[in-house]
Amino acid sequence: MCGKAIAELNQHYLILAIMVSRMVDIKTVSIAVASASVTLAAIFYMWQIRHQTRIRKTDLIVRINPWFNISPKELLEYANTVLALEYKDYDDFVQKYGSLYGGKPEANALRTLLNWADGLGMLLKRDLVDLDIVVDSYGGIAEVFWEKAKPLVEGYRKDTHYQHHYESFEYLVNEIEKRQQQLASKKA
């Protein structure tokens, strides 16, 4: 009888041990799931904070930069003025229209567009705007304007001995051209 009682007791202990181990497993799993959820929520929150910071930076730059506060009508007027200008090179431009900072309407229109495009390039360089949106919105216009302004920018850089004038605009055009080549190769 004693052997039978011990065997029965061992069986009860075994059943109890299995039940306890299952409860620990369920508790452990539930703790692990809760911990993982908290960790994922924290990571998502940090990502959201970084994203909101980028949005705020972009918004601040656009608000305080006078070149981004140009109305579409003014932008179109400046573009038409600049595209109608006739000059051979930087020196010819300066002779006909004055220096970029001389105050004549033609020079002002050119400088305004250069600064606007340079600002857009700066936003792109700092990854504050999406390249595909820029390509879709300004791709062809930026390239045409760069071709028109490139000799002036190069002459202005040489004249002022500062090679970084409008380098963000040049970056913008180079990135637009790269993206357009990528898109063309995907279609082929």
C-alpha positions in Angstrom: 0.0 0.0 0.0 2.8 2.3 0.8 4.3 1.7 -2.7 1.0 2.4 -4.3 0.5 5.6 -2.4 4.0 6.7 -3.3 3.4 6.0 -6.9 0.1 7.9 -6.8 1.8 10.8 -5.0 4.6 10.8 -7.6 2.0 10.9 -10.3 0.2 13.9 -8.7 3.6 15.7 -8.3 4.3 15.0 -12.0 0.9 16.4 -13.0 1.5 19.4 -10.7 5.0 20.0 -12.1 3.7 19.9 -15.7 0.9 22.3 -14.9 3.4 24.7 -13.1 5.8 24.5 -16.0 3.0 25.3 -18.5 2.0 28.3 -16.4 5.6 29.5 -16.3 5.8 29.1 -20.0 2.6 31.1 -20.6 3.8 33.7 -18.1 7.2 33.9 -19.7 5.7 34.1 -23.2 3.3 36.8 -22.1 6.1 38.8 -20.5 8.3 38.4 -23.6 5.4 39.6 -25.8 4.7 42.6 -23.6 8.4 43.5 -23.5 8.7 43.2 -27.3 5.6 45.4 -27.7 7.0 48.1 -25.4 10.3 48.0 -27.3 8.7 48.2 -30.7 6.5 51.1 -29.5 9.6 52.9 -28.2 11.4 52.4 -31.6 8.3 53.6 -33.5 8.0 56.7 -31.3 11.7 57.5 -31.8 11.2 57.2 -35.6 8.2 59.4 -35.4 10.1 62.1 -33.4 12.9 62.0 -36.0 10.4 62.3 -38.8 8.6 65.2 -37.1 12.0 66.9 -36.6 12.8 66.7 -40.3 9.4 68.1 -41.1 9.9 71.0 -38.7 13.3 71.7 -40.1 12.0 71.8 -43.6 9.1 74.0 -42.6 11.4 76.4 -40.8 13.8 76.7 -43.7 10.9 77.3 -46.1 9.3 79.9 -43.9 12.5 82.0 -43.1 14.1 81.7 -46.6 12.8 84.6 -48.7 13.4 82.7 -51.9 10.7 80.2 -51.1 8.2 82.9 -50.4 7.9 83.9 -54.0 4.4 83.6 -55.5 4.0 81.3 -58.6 3.1 84.4 -60.6 6.4 86.1 -59.6 8.3 82.9 -60.3 6.8 82.7 -63.8 7.6 86.4 -64.5 11.2 85.9 -63.4 11.6 82.8 -65.4 10.2 84.5 -68.5 12.5 87.4 -68.0 15.6 85.2 -67.6 14.8 82.9 -70.5 14.3 85.9 -72.8 17.8 87.3 -71.9 20.4 87.2 -74.6 24.1 87.0 -73.7 27.2 85.1 -74.8 28.9 84.7 -71.4 29.2 86.2 -68.0 31.1 89.3 -69.2 28.5 90.0 -71.9 25.7 89.6 -69.3 27.5 92.1 -67.0 28.0 94.6 -69.8 24.3 94.4 -70.9 22.5 93.9 -67.6 24.9 94.8 -64.8 26.3 92.5 -62.1 24.1 90.0 -60.4 23.9 92.3 -57.4 23.6 95.5 -59.4 19.9 96.0 -58.9 18.7 96.0 -62.5 15.5 94.1 -63.1 17.1 91.4 -65.3 19.9 90.7 -62.8 17.4 90.7 -60.0 15.2 88.2 -61.8 18.2 86.0 -62.5 19.5 86.2 -59.0 16.1 85.4 -57.5 15.7 82.3 -59.6 19.3 81.2 -58.9 18.7 81.6 -55.1 15.4 79.8 -55.3 16.9 76.9 -57.2 19.9 76.8 -54.9 17.5 76.6 -51.9 15.6 73.7 -53.5 19.0 72.0 -54.1 20.0 72.6 -50.5 16.7 71.0 -49.3 17.4 68.0 -51.6 21.1 67.7 -50.5 20.0 67.6 -46.9 17.4 65.0 -47.7 14.5 67.3 -46.6 12.6 66.9 -49.9 12.0 63.8 -52.0 14.0 63.6 -55.2 11.1 62.0 -57.2 8.8 64.9 -56.2 11.4 67.4 -57.3 11.9 65.6 -60.6 8.2 65.5 -61.3 7.7 69.1 -60.3 10.8 70.9 -61.6 12.9 68.4 -63.5 12.7 69.9 -67.0 12.5 73.5 -65.8 15.6 73.2 -63.6 17.6 71.7 -66.4 16.6 74.4 -68.9 17.3 77.2 -66.4 20.7 75.6 -65.5 21.8 75.5 -69.1 20.8 79.2 -69.4 22.5 80.2 -66.1 25.5 77.9 -66.1 27.9 80.3 -68.0 26.9 83.1 -65.6 27.4 80.9 -62.5 30.8 79.8 -63.7 31.8 83.4 -64.6 30.4 84.7 -61.2 32.4 82.0 -59.4 35.6 83.0 -61.3 34.9 86.7 -60.7 34.3 86.4 -57.0 37.0 83.7 -56.5 34.4 81.6 -54.6 33.7 78.2 -56.2 30.7 77.4 -54.0 28.2 79.9 -55.3 25.0 78.1 -56.4 26.6 74.7 -55.9 23.3 73.4 -54.4 21.6 74.3 -57.7 24.2 72.4 -59.6 23.7 69.5 -57.3 20.0 69.7 -57.9 20.4 69.5 -61.6 22.9 66.6 -61.4 20.6 64.6 -59.2 17.6 65.3 -61.5 19.7 64.1 -64.5 20.8 60.9 -62.6 17.2 60.1 -61.7 15.9 60.7 -65.2 18.6 58.4 -66.5 17.6 55.7 -64.0 13.9 56.1 -64.9 14.7 55.9 -68.7 16.8 52.7 -68.2 13.9 51.1 -66.2 11.6 51.8 -69.1 14.0 50.3 -71.7 
